[in-house]
Amino acid sequence: MRFHHNLVQATVDALHNIFNDGKYADQAIQKILKRDTRWGSRDRGFIAETTYDIVRYKRLYASIANVNEPFKQEDLWRLTSVWIVLKGYDLPAWDEYYNTPVRRIRGKLDEVRKNRKMRESIPDWMDEMGVKELGSLWDQEITALNKQASVVLRANSLKTDVASLKEKLVGEEVMTTTDERFPDALILNERANVFRTKLFTDGLFEVQDAGSQLIASYLDPKPGERIMDACAGAGGKTLHLAAMMENKGQIIATDIYQSKLNELKRRTRRAGVHNIETRLLESTKTIKKLAGKMDGLLIDAPCSGLGVLRRNPDAKWKLQPEFIDKIKATQQEILQSYSRVVKSGGTMVYATCSIFPSENEVQVDTFLKSEAGADFELEDSQTLYAHRDGFDGFFMARMKKK
Ligand SMILES: C[S@@+](CC[C@H](N)C(=O)[O-])C[C@H]1O[C@@H](n2cnc3c(N)ncnc32)[C@H](O)[C@@H]1O
């Protein structure tokens, strides 16, 4: 592999912004990629993937490179040298890499890889929590969560179907694979910037992980029904619900952030969806008004996000155990309060992108045993694991109201 100094410098700068300035990895990378319009897709791919890889393995690489935070420029260059050596490439003859101890780097990897916290590059507290929550599954799961995420599209059934979208993508030189477990999904064979295609701007697809695509189907909304998507965010699942409902009926999409709902509205227009109404949750009034009126409720709850570490590797370094405790309290509050919108005979799905039982089964169980949950019955629940199912980790539980 031939390395270009300006691309590695861009990677070093992105890492500086992420590690030293606390910027989110995706935003820092987007900003750096705007630096030079002459960079082609390979150059951009190199910067993005190398940066993500070093963020993912920060603890491991920093230990091998023998550098500590806050990282100086030369420390960040050393992290890139460790990345190059461990990938099995030859180091370019640049000043920054002068005297790099290549054999020592390889030897140190063999030494530290026996320790899971080092090998998988995770904070101590996260490893302890993972073992407590998942027991022996944690080892395989965290290894799988450190893999690079695949890019998955969801064909927008309001405008196309999987087979014709697949064919149209070939015209854009984007090759994809289908998977019978995820009927609307197309999985890219190689990463590509699909957002630049006209197919995307025309609303023929959304980028949405395969696991996430199961959640709207799990609620099974029917055309003409009234559905509430309580934690709609920017609407990944709301748009899917709308497509399943063939634009008929009504979806009330709520969130506590107007900015996210604005983004949802923008996506709605592109997707050709017109049965979504957004409402900002400012007080309990909105929920009270909707009490007993909904055929279906989706609670895509805020969570630790540990199931989607493939997509957000910097969460390993930004998450704190105190935040997880706080978010668990919010999850139960949301279940207790929003469940009242479901009418008799209606369905509620509680979902998270976490693989920890304390955010999932335990929350559902606590709810069902509480007064608010007394009228609900658990129909089914399932967890998608990255190590077993191959995509992001998700949990979903479906409850029926008597
Ligand atoms: C997992 S994300 C939702 C992702 C979204 N459903 C999608 O598919 O793109 C959880 C969302 O819950 C919102 N949220 C946090 N606390 C909330 C609350 N008390 N009530 C409603 N939404 C809340 C967050 O702003 C966030 O957008």
The ligand as an ORCA input file, in Angstrom:
! r2SCAN-3c Opt
* xyz 0 1
  C     -32.520      5.807     19.816
  S     -32.835      7.451     19.504
  C     -34.093      7.417     18.302
  C     -33.667      7.044     16.919
  C     -34.790      7.154     15.914
  N     -35.999      6.492     16.346
  C     -34.373      6.600     14.571
  O     -34.806      5.499     14.193
  O     -33.618      7.286     13.863
  C     -33.716      7.977     20.914
  C     -34.390      9.313     20.807
  O     -35.100      9.554     22.014
  C     -35.109     10.944     22.252
  N     -35.468     11.142     23.669
  C     -34.681     11.238     24.759
  N     -35.421     11.400     25.869
  C     -36.711     11.394     25.476
  C     -37.950     11.548     26.148
  N     -38.014     11.699     27.449
  N     -39.074     11.505     25.395
  C     -39.021     11.332     24.058
  N     -37.891     11.194     23.380
  C     -36.753     11.235     24.076
  C     -33.734     11.386     21.837
  O     -33.723     12.760     21.531
  C     -33.475     10.504     20.628
  O     -33.808     11.159     19.449
*
